[in-house]
Amino acid sequence: MKRSILISLLCVFAFACHAQKAPRFKVIAIYENGGNHIEYSKVAKVWLDKLSADSNFTVDYITTTDNIDGAFLSKYQLFIQLDFPPYSWKEKAVKAFEQYINQGRGGWIGFHHATLLGEFDGFPIWPWFHKFMGQVRFKSYIPGFAKGEVNVEDKAHPVMKGIPSSFWIQKEEWYTYDQSPRPNVHVLASVEESSYIPNGNVKMGDHPVIWTNPNVKARNVYIFMGHSPVLFDDDHYKRLFSNAIFWAAQKN
């Protein structure tokens, strides 16, 4: 009798331990396995893997959209677009992703290359994604990079928790667009173009760099800064990234 009770208690304990280890949520992250952004993605993966292990969530990685469909995305509560452009996606991936975001099936965080919108490499602009990103088109960038000061505009937003009212990004190529996305999105932060070091002529005036689109059901946030691996030496940037993860992974 005592032995059976002991066995039962051990089973209950084992089940409880297993339940505690179940991940809080699952993330799928897509990145380009090569090109100008691979060094950023390599460091981002190391950082993400440590954060996920410490915070009890999982991250899977893909480098193409070949396997993306509704069934694939249903396994994940968060989609992270690490320097992956909004073109050359397979048609089934396009449809599944649009449904995922429009219907709030999961959250999304996009970085840097996600606003490379226009006609590139023989591909037409993705109209839905163009609207999702505030109807901006890529216009130019700072190829030699520049240091810049980012000003927080919505300090109360959860993505900005623990972030100072302004902070410096040490190295970025700062895209410009044909227009500001501000009329079509909710801006969380913008870069002060007069702060650029070195100064230059690649400017657009009102220059949001972090925003969310409230016109879709999914929690979403775009963070422009995401080219150089030195970003992961910056505590503010890492806090911004982790805040975005834990906020976007939740459902409204």
C-alpha positions as CSV (number, residue, x, y, z in Angstrom):
1,M,0.0,0.0,0.0
2,K,2.8,2.4,1.0
3,R,4.6,1.5,-2.2
4,S,1.6,2.3,-4.4
5,I,1.1,5.6,-2.6
6,L,4.8,6.5,-3.2
7,I,4.6,5.6,-6.8
8,S,1.4,7.8,-7.2
9,L,3.1,10.7,-5.5
10,L,6.2,10.3,-7.8
11,C,3.9,10.3,-10.8
12,V,2.1,13.5,-9.6
13,F,5.5,15.1,-9.0
14,A,6.8,14.1,-12.4
15,F,3.6,15.5,-14.1
16,A,3.9,18.7,-12.2
17,C,7.5,19.2,-13.2
18,H,6.6,18.5,-16.8
19,A,3.8,21.0,-16.7
20,Q,6.1,23.6,-15.2
21,K,8.5,23.1,-18.1
22,A,5.9,23.6,-20.8
23,P,6.9,26.7,-22.8
24,R,5.0,29.9,-22.2
25,F,4.7,30.5,-26.0
26,K,6.4,29.5,-29.3
27,V,8.2,31.8,-31.7
28,I,9.1,31.4,-35.3
29,A,11.8,33.7,-36.6
30,I,12.7,34.1,-40.2
31,Y,16.1,35.6,-41.4
32,E,18.2,35.7,-44.6
33,N,21.0,33.2,-44.4
34,G,23.5,35.4,-46.1
35,G,23.8,39.0,-47.5
36,N,24.4,42.2,-45.6
37,H,22.4,41.3,-42.5
38,I,23.7,37.9,-41.7
39,E,26.1,39.1,-38.9
40,Y,23.2,40.8,-37.2
41,S,21.1,37.7,-37.5
42,K,23.8,35.4,-36.1
43,V,24.1,37.5,-33.0
44,A,20.4,37.9,-32.7
45,K,20.0,34.1,-32.7
46,V,22.4,33.7,-29.9
47,W,20.7,36.4,-27.8
48,L,17.2,35.0,-28.6
49,D,18.2,31.5,-27.7
50,K,19.5,32.6,-24.3
51,L,16.5,34.8,-23.6
52,S,14.1,32.0,-24.5
53,A,16.0,29.5,-22.3
54,D,16.0,31.9,-19.4
55,S,12.3,33.0,-19.9
56,N,10.8,29.6,-20.8
57,F,9.7,30.1,-24.4
58,T,10.9,28.4,-27.6
59,V,12.3,29.8,-30.9
60,D,12.4,28.0,-34.2
61,Y,14.3,29.5,-37.2
62,I,13.7,29.4,-40.9
63,T,15.5,31.1,-43.8
64,T,12.8,30.7,-46.6
65,T,9.0,31.0,-46.7
66,D,8.7,27.6,-48.4
67,N,7.0,25.8,-45.5
68,I,4.8,28.7,-44.3
69,D,1.1,28.0,-44.5
70,G,-1.8,28.2,-42.1
71,A,-1.0,24.9,-40.4
72,F,2.6,25.9,-40.0
73,L,1.8,29.2,-38.4
74,S,-0.8,27.7,-36.1
75,K,2.0,26.3,-34.0
76,Y,3.4,29.7,-33.1
77,Q,2.2,32.6,-31.0
78,L,4.8,35.0,-32.4
79,F,6.4,35.7,-35.8
80,I,9.7,37.5,-35.8
81,Q,10.9,38.9,-39.1
82,L,14.6,39.3,-38.6
83,D,15.9,41.2,-41.5
84,F,13.8,39.4,-44.1
85,P,12.3,41.4,-46.9
86,P,8.6,41.7,-47.8
87,Y,9.0,40.2,-51.2
88,S,9.9,36.9,-52.9
89,W,7.5,35.1,-50.5
90,K,5.7,32.0,-51.8
91,E,2.0,32.6,-52.5
92,K,0.8,30.2,-49.9
93,A,3.0,32.0,-47.3
94,V,1.6,35.4,-48.3
95,K,-2.0,34.3,-47.8
96,A,-1.3,32.5,-44.6
97,F,0.7,35.4,-43.1
98,E,-2.0,37.9,-44.0
99,Q,-4.6,35.8,-42.3
100,Y,-2.3,35.3,-39.3
101,I,-2.0,39.1,-38.8
102,N,-5.5,40.2,-39.9
103,Q,-7.3,37.6,-37.7
104,G,-4.9,38.0,-34.7
105,R,-3.8,34.4,-34.7
106,G,-0.4,35.5,-33.4
107,G,1.8,38.5,-32.9
108,W,4.5,40.0,-35.1
109,I,7.8,41.9,-34.7
110,G,9.6,43.1,-37.8
111,F,13.1,44.6,-38.0
112,H,14.9,46.8,-40.4
113,H,14.7,45.0,-43.8
114,A,10.9,44.5,-43.3
115,T,10.3,48.0,-44.8
116,L,12.3,47.4,-47.9
117,L,9.1,48.0,-49.9
118,G,9.1,48.7,-53.6
119,E,10.0,46.8,-56.7
120,F,13.1,44.8,-55.9
121,D,14.9,41.9,-57.6
122,G,12.2,41.6,-60.2
123,F,9.4,41.3,-57.6
124,P,6.4,43.7,-57.4
125,I,5.5,45.5,-54.2
126,W,3.3,43.4,-51.8
127,P,0.2,45.6,-51.5
128,W,-1.0,44.2,-48.2
129,F,2.4,44.5,-46.6
130,H,2.7,48.0,-48.0
131,K,-0.5,49.0,-46.1
132,F,0.6,47.1,-43.0
133,M,3.8,49.1,-42.8
134,G,2.0,52.4,-43.0
135,Q,2.1,52.8,-46.8
136,V,5.8,53.6,-47.0
137,R,8.1,52.9,-49.9
138,F,11.9,52.6,-49.5
139,K,13.6,55.7,-50.9
140,S,17.2,55.9,-49.7
141,Y,19.6,55.0,-46.9
142,I,22.9,56.0,-45.3
143,P,25.4,53.5,-46.7
144,G,28.2,54.7,-44.6
145,F,26.1,54.4,-41.4
146,A,25.5,57.1,-38.7
147,K,25.0,57.4,-35.0
148,G,21.6,58.8,-34.2
149,E,19.4,59.8,-31.2
150,V,16.0,58.1,-30.9
151,N,13.2,59.9,-29.1
152,V,10.4,57.9,-27.5
153,E,7.0,59.3,-28.3
154,D,4.7,56.9,-26.4
155,K,6.4,56.3,-23.0
156,A,3.3,54.4,-21.7
157,H,3.4,51.7,-24.4
158,P,4.6,48.3,-23.0
159,V,7.3,48.0,-25.7
160,M,8.9,51.2,-24.2
161,K,8.9,50.0,-20.5
162,G,12.2,50.8,-18.9
163,I,13.5,52.7,-22.0
164,P,14.7,56.3,-21.4
165,S,12.9,59.2,-23.2
166,S,15.8,59.3,-25.6
167,F,18.7,56.9,-26.4
168,W,21.5,56.6,-28.9
169,I,21.9,54.0,-31.6
170,Q,25.7,53.8,-32.3
171,K,25.6,52.4,-35.9
172,E,22.8,52.3,-38.3
173,E,22.1,52.9,-42.0
174,W,18.8,54.7,-41.4
175,Y,16.4,54.2,-44.3
176,T,14.3,57.0,-45.7
177,Y,10.9,56.5,-47.2
178,D,8.7,58.4,-49.8
179,Q,6.6,59.6,-46.9
180,S,6.2,59.3,-43.1
181,P,4.1,56.4,-42.0
182,R,2.7,58.5,-39.1
183,P,-0.8,59.1,-40.6
184,N,-1.4,55.4,-40.9
185,V,0.3,53.9,-37.8
186,H,0.8,54.6,-34.1
187,V,4.4,55.9,-33.7
188,L,6.3,54.8,-30.6
189,A,9.6,56.5,-31.4
190,S,11.4,58.5,-34.1
191,V,15.0,59.4,-34.9
192,E,16.2,63.0,-34.6
193,E,17.9,63.5,-37.9
194,S,19.8,66.5,-36.8
195,S,21.7,64.3,-34.3
196,Y,23.3,62.2,-37.0
197,I,27.1,61.7,-36.6
198,P,28.4,62.1,-39.2
199,N,25.9,64.5,-40.6
200,G,24.6,64.0,-44.1
201,N,22.0,64.8,-46.7
202,V,19.9,61.5,-46.5
203,K,17.0,62.8,-44.5
204,M,13.2,62.8,-44.7
205,G,12.0,65.2,-42.0
206,D,9.5,63.4,-39.7
207,H,11.2,60.1,-39.3
208,P,9.4,57.4,-37.2
209,V,11.6,54.3,-36.6
210,I,9.4,52.3,-34.2
211,W,5.7,51.9,-34.7
212,T,2.7,49.6,-34.4
213,N,-0.3,49.3,-36.7
214,P,-3.6,49.3,-34.8
215,N,-5.7,48.5,-37.9
216,V,-5.0,44.8,-37.7
217,K,-6.0,42.3,-34.9
218,A,-2.5,41.0,-34.2
219,R,-0.2,42.8,-31.8
220,N,2.6,44.1,-34.0
221,V,5.6,46.3,-33.8
222,Y,8.1,47.4,-36.4
223,I,11.6,48.3,-35.1
224,F,13.8,49.9,-37.8
225,M,17.1,49.4,-36.1
226,G,18.5,46.0,-37.0
227,H,21.5,46.0,-39.3
228,S,24.6,45.9,-37.2
229,P,25.4,43.2,-34.5
230,V,26.8,46.0,-32.3
231,L,23.2,46.7,-31.4
232,F,23.3,43.7,-29.0
233,D,26.0,45.6,-27.0
234,D,23.3,48.1,-26.1
235,D,21.2,47.4,-23.0
236,H,18.4,49.7,-24.2
237,Y,18.1,47.9,-27.5
238,K,18.0,44.5,-25.8
239,R,15.3,45.8,-23.4
240,L,13.3,47.1,-26.4
241,F,13.6,43.8,-28.2
242,S,12.6,41.7,-25.1
243,N,9.7,44.1,-24.3
244,A,8.5,43.6,-27.9
245,I,8.6,39.9,-27.6
246,F,6.6,39.6,-24.4
247,W,4.1,42.1,-25.5
248,A,3.5,40.9,-29.0
249,A,3.3,37.2,-28.0
250,Q,0.1,38.0,-26.0
251,K,-3.3,38.1,-27.6
252,N,-5.5,41.1,-27.3
